[in-house]
């Protein structure tokens, strides 16, 4: 059995990641696998990956703010973000770049201090605006061409956790974050 190793990120990606103070995430295709499930009565169902949730908590504990910007409105998304303690949830925002610029202004951040993670064309302007644009291997090919980095894990399968570990590693806090779990074992 092969032992999984920490991803090796290109130096220019790590340099950009070291400046990040806000991680902004899309939902469908990033925090989920992009599939939408509806019951016969019209109820929406979503599956969020638990690995991503802990990664989000780790970056917030390290002082990196987290936001979610999504074009859809969903009570399930609101519940999950509330459960994670994510302070900035912007739902029903089709123009994600404008939403990201508004949030940057509110938080007093430059584009270089923001990482944006998305998978499809509505995310592309925000990916290009952010100092670090992140996508997933199951994202649209054109978006992958324009992002700074693409995770190994697909959306909904731990990709957000990878992005969180990139940010933690770049700011020198990943080892301490992992060590805390060894100290409690």
C-alpha positions as CSV (number, residue, x, y, z in Angstrom):
1,X,0.0,0.0,0.0
2,X,1.4,3.4,-1.0
3,X,1.6,6.0,1.7
4,X,0.0,9.3,0.9
5,X,2.3,12.3,0.9
6,X,1.7,16.0,1.3
7,X,1.3,17.6,-2.1
8,X,4.2,19.5,-3.4
9,X,3.0,22.9,-4.6
10,X,4.9,25.0,-7.2
11,X,7.0,27.8,-5.5
12,X,5.0,30.6,-7.2
13,X,1.7,29.1,-5.9
14,X,3.2,28.9,-2.3
15,X,4.4,32.5,-2.6
16,X,0.9,33.7,-3.6
17,X,-0.7,31.5,-0.9
18,X,1.5,33.1,1.8
19,X,-0.3,36.4,1.3
20,X,-3.9,35.0,1.6
21,X,-6.1,36.4,4.4
22,X,-9.5,35.3,2.9
23,X,-10.5,32.0,1.3
24,X,-13.7,32.4,-0.7
25,X,-15.4,29.3,-1.9
26,X,-18.1,28.3,-4.4
27,X,-20.5,25.6,-3.2
28,X,-21.7,23.3,-6.0
29,X,-18.8,21.6,-7.7
30,X,-16.3,22.7,-4.9
31,X,-17.9,21.9,-1.5
32,X,-20.1,19.3,-3.2
33,X,-19.6,17.1,-6.3
34,X,-21.8,19.4,-8.3
35,X,-24.7,17.1,-8.5
36,X,-28.1,18.4,-7.4
37,X,-30.6,15.9,-5.9
38,X,-34.3,16.7,-5.6
39,X,-36.9,14.5,-3.9
40,X,-40.4,14.0,-5.4
41,X,-41.7,16.7,-3.2
42,X,-39.0,19.1,-4.5
43,X,-36.8,19.0,-1.5
44,X,-33.1,19.7,-2.3
45,X,-30.4,17.4,-1.0
46,X,-26.6,18.1,-0.9
47,X,-23.7,16.1,0.3
48,X,-20.8,18.0,1.9
49,X,-17.4,16.4,2.6
50,X,-16.5,16.3,6.2
51,X,-12.7,16.6,5.3
52,X,-13.4,20.0,3.8
53,X,-15.2,21.1,7.0
54,X,-12.3,20.4,9.3
55,X,-9.9,22.1,6.8
56,X,-12.1,25.2,6.9
57,X,-12.0,25.2,10.7
58,X,-8.2,24.8,10.6
59,X,-7.7,27.8,8.3
60,X,-10.1,29.9,10.4
61,X,-8.2,29.0,13.6
62,X,-5.0,30.1,11.8
63,X,-6.5,33.6,11.2
64,X,-7.6,33.2,7.6
65,X,-11.2,34.4,7.0
66,X,-13.6,32.2,5.0
67,X,-16.4,33.2,2.7
68,X,-18.9,31.3,0.6
69,X,-20.2,32.9,-2.6
70,X,-22.8,30.9,-4.5
71,X,-25.2,31.6,-7.3
72,X,-27.9,29.4,-5.8
73,X,-30.0,30.0,-2.7
74,X,-30.3,27.0,-0.4
75,X,-31.3,26.5,3.2
76,X,-29.0,23.4,3.3
77,X,-26.0,25.6,2.3
78,X,-27.0,28.1,5.0
79,X,-27.2,25.4,7.6
80,X,-23.8,23.8,6.7
81,X,-22.0,27.2,6.7
82,X,-23.6,28.1,10.0
83,X,-22.5,24.8,11.4
84,X,-19.0,25.5,10.3
85,X,-19.0,29.0,11.7
86,X,-18.3,30.6,8.3
87,X,-18.9,34.3,8.9
88,X,-19.5,35.4,5.3
89,X,-22.2,33.7,3.2
90,X,-23.4,35.3,0.0
91,X,-26.1,33.3,-1.7
92,X,-27.9,34.1,-4.9
93,X,-24.9,36.0,-6.3
94,X,-24.6,35.3,-10.0
95,X,-21.7,37.8,-10.5
96,X,-19.2,36.3,-8.1
97,X,-16.5,38.8,-8.9
98,X,-18.6,41.7,-7.9
99,X,-19.6,39.9,-4.7
100,X,-15.9,39.2,-4.0
101,X,-15.0,42.8,-4.7
102,X,-17.7,44.0,-2.3
103,X,-16.4,41.6,0.4
104,X,-12.8,42.7,-0.2
105,X,-13.9,46.3,0.3
106,X,-15.8,45.5,3.5
107,X,-12.8,43.6,4.9
108,X,-10.2,46.0,3.7
109,X,-8.4,43.4,1.6
110,X,-6.6,43.7,-1.7
111,X,-7.1,41.1,-4.4
112,X,-3.7,39.6,-3.6
113,X,-4.9,38.7,-0.2
114,X,-7.8,36.6,-1.5
115,X,-7.9,33.1,-2.7
116,X,-11.0,32.1,-4.7
117,X,-12.0,28.5,-5.4
118,X,-14.5,27.7,-8.1
119,X,-15.2,25.2,-10.9
120,X,-17.3,26.7,-13.7
121,X,-17.6,29.8,-15.9
122,X,-19.5,32.0,-13.4
123,X,-16.5,31.5,-11.1
124,X,-13.9,32.5,-13.7
125,X,-13.9,36.3,-13.2
126,X,-13.5,35.8,-9.4
127,X,-10.7,33.3,-10.0
128,X,-8.9,35.8,-12.2
129,X,-9.5,38.7,-9.8
130,X,-8.2,36.9,-6.8
131,X,-4.5,36.8,-5.9
132,X,-4.7,33.0,-5.9
133,X,-7.3,31.2,-8.2
134,X,-8.0,27.6,-7.3
135,X,-10.0,25.0,-9.2
136,X,-10.6,21.3,-9.2
137,X,-9.9,18.5,-11.7
138,X,-13.6,18.0,-12.4
139,X,-14.1,21.7,-13.1
140,X,-14.7,23.1,-16.6
141,X,-11.6,22.8,-18.8
142,X,-11.5,26.5,-19.6
143,X,-11.5,27.4,-15.9
144,X,-8.7,24.9,-15.2
145,X,-6.6,26.7,-17.9
146,X,-7.0,30.1,-16.1
147,X,-6.6,29.1,-12.4
148,X,-3.3,29.3,-10.6
149,X,-3.6,25.8,-9.2
150,X,-5.8,22.7,-9.6
151,X,-6.3,20.4,-6.6
152,X,-5.7,16.7,-6.9
153,X,-9.0,15.8,-5.2
154,X,-12.2,16.6,-7.2
155,X,-14.8,18.9,-5.9
156,X,-16.8,17.4,-3.1
157,X,-14.1,14.8,-2.3
158,X,-11.6,16.8,-0.2
159,X,-10.6,19.5,-2.6
160,X,-11.3,22.3,-0.2
161,X,-9.2,20.5,2.4
162,X,-6.3,20.5,0.0
163,X,-6.7,24.2,-0.6
164,X,-6.8,24.8,3.2
165,X,-3.6,22.8,3.7
166,X,-1.9,24.8,0.9
167,X,-2.8,28.0,2.8
168,X,-1.7,26.6,6.1
169,X,1.5,25.3,4.7
170,X,2.3,28.6,3.0
171,X,1.9,30.5,6.2
172,X,3.9,28.0,8.2
173,X,1.0,26.7,10.3
174,X,0.2,23.3,8.8
175,X,2.6,21.3,11.0
176,X,1.4,22.9,14.2
177,X,-2.2,22.3,13.2
178,X,-1.5,18.6,12.6
179,X,0.7,18.3,15.7
180,X,-2.3,19.4,17.8
181,X,-4.0,16.1,16.9
182,X,-0.9,14.0,17.8
183,X,-0.7,15.8,21.1
184,X,-4.2,14.7,22.0
185,X,-3.7,11.0,21.0
